[in-house]
Amino acid sequence: MTLKVDEVLSMVGGTGENSYAFNNNIDKGKFGRPKAIVKQNVLELYSLLHPKNFVTADLGCSSGNNSFVLFSDIVDGINESCDKLSLSPPEIHLFLNDLQGNDFNTVFRSLNEHKEKLKKEKGEKFLPFYPVGVPGSFFTRLFPKNTVHFVYSTLSLQWLSEVPRGLVSEDGVALNPGNIYISKTSPPIVPKLYFEQYKRDFTMFLKHRAEEICSGGRMVLTYIGRSVPDHSESVGNTYIWSLFSRALNEMVAKGVIKAKDVDTFNMPLYKPSMEEVKLVTQMEGSFDIVEAEMMEPFWEFSSKTEDWVKCDSVKTGVLIAKEMRATAEVLLAAHFGEAIMDDLFSRLAEIIAEHISKEKGKHVMFTVAFQKRD
Ligand SMILES: C[S@@+](CC[C@H](N)C(=O)[O-])C[C@H]1O[C@@H](n2cnc3c(N)ncnc32)[C@H](O)[C@@H]1O
């Protein structure tokens, strides 16, 4: 049976110790380039269109603070453009999108806090904004035609709409046994099926956004990818899923879970290379890529703990495992059961600690700016 991501995926909600909000706080310093790219693209777009009401949408907003890190740059881009052209600033419609299972209550509970922070930060340059929650998959239509000026999304576009079909046959034969994502031991058909699914999904994503974004509108997407044509990185984010598979296989060896449970589970995500992003964009044909950059932050970059840099590998392993738990627990628990989660993530913390004591793990992160073609 194919796992439908929009029915089961959600980050861990609330603000508790295991929540996404608690464990994933990208501080502004670590997000410098995506912020600069968002600001520049909003500035250029606003200078051209200067709409009375500026409509922007965050796709895959989740329930943490990261969305507001970039929203602040949208305000800066608009203000700078208004100053240059002596225009009075617009009001902003802010659409916050995520899947139906997302903890929108936490998002809206924290809104006032964000508003107050932004007011203080911007002073006279604060612009009134009106947030609206939009539940639904970004692989479907979310907004009326030609209504959105600027779309942004951080760390969400690596998710697929479903696990690639064919990884497990109708009669239960697994093509990627012992792995939960593409790994060095996966047969060549596995990355091929993953890429086919990515191509289908990203094409749909672009097609729907092209209908919603008005002429001259822009989109800045920041997401996890890979820096090499194959999937062989041992420091990149692909590799973290091999460490995950190791933790699960240890549990198989101890008789905690069945080998079949691991063999039949595959993560519904894909880390594209920049070439693949460009290829699909070109094939779909609605957008031009105006800017594309790669960053390589450490695995623990979005952790709340300010001084993670000073942590030893054991503490850092725990931090990274907590980040991963906040992201993947709900999905994994739907397949393996809630009961094994503590065991799984404490094994993962140990395995990560052992790995990073030899080689520091890095994500490969792309920020790509798109302009809609006329
Ligand atoms: C890792 S979180 C990133 C959240 C936030 N943007 C950030 O930067 O911290 C990924 C988010 O994308 C959402 N997501 C995944 N697939 C989605 C889809 N098809 N449509 C809408 N949201 C999706 C997930 O529910 C999750 O909240």
The ligand as a MOL file (V3000), in Angstrom:
LIG
                    3D

  0  0  0     0  0            999 V3000
M  V30 BEGIN CTAB
M  V30 COUNTS 27 29 0 0 0
M  V30 BEGIN ATOM
M  V30 1 C 10.9730 20.5120 7.8440 0
M  V30 2 S 9.4780 21.3610 7.9010 0 CHG=1
M  V30 3 C 9.9540 23.0020 7.4910 0
M  V30 4 C 9.0750 24.0020 8.1650 0
M  V30 5 C 9.4800 25.4660 8.0650 0
M  V30 6 N 9.2380 25.9760 6.7430 0
M  V30 7 C 10.9030 25.6770 8.4660 0
M  V30 8 O 11.6730 26.2460 7.6870 0
M  V30 9 O 11.2630 25.3080 9.5870 0 CHG=-1
M  V30 10 C 8.6640 20.8250 6.4290 0
M  V30 11 C 7.1940 21.2080 6.3910 0
M  V30 12 O 6.6770 20.9620 5.0670 0
M  V30 13 C 5.3790 20.4490 5.2130 0
M  V30 14 N 5.0060 19.7490 3.9860 0
M  V30 15 C 5.5250 18.6020 3.4810 0
M  V30 16 N 4.8910 18.2590 2.3590 0
M  V30 17 C 3.9490 19.2160 2.1410 0
M  V30 18 C 2.9740 19.4070 1.1320 0
M  V30 19 N 2.8290 18.5540 0.1310 0
M  V30 20 N 2.1760 20.5040 1.2110 0
M  V30 21 C 2.2980 21.3900 2.2360 0
M  V30 22 N 3.2200 21.2440 3.2260 0
M  V30 23 C 4.0320 20.1750 3.1760 0
M  V30 24 C 5.4850 19.5390 6.4170 0
M  V30 25 O 4.2220 19.2470 6.9710 0
M  V30 26 C 6.3610 20.3820 7.3460 0
M  V30 27 O 5.6220 21.1850 8.1990 0
M  V30 END ATOM
M  V30 BEGIN BOND
M  V30 1 1 1 2
M  V30 2 1 2 3
M  V30 3 1 2 10
M  V30 4 1 3 4
M  V30 5 1 4 5
M  V30 6 1 5 6
M  V30 7 1 5 7
M  V30 8 2 7 8
M  V30 9 1 7 9
M  V30 10 1 10 11
M  V30 11 1 11 12
M  V30 12 1 11 26
M  V30 13 1 12 13
M  V30 14 1 13 14
M  V30 15 1 13 24
M  V30 16 1 14 15
M  V30 17 1 14 23
M  V30 18 2 15 16
M  V30 19 1 16 17
M  V30 20 1 17 18
M  V30 21 2 17 23
M  V30 22 1 18 19
M  V30 23 2 18 20
M  V30 24 1 20 21
M  V30 25 2 21 22
M  V30 26 1 22 23
M  V30 27 1 24 25
M  V30 28 1 24 26
M  V30 29 1 26 27
M  V30 END BOND
M  V30 END CTAB
M  END
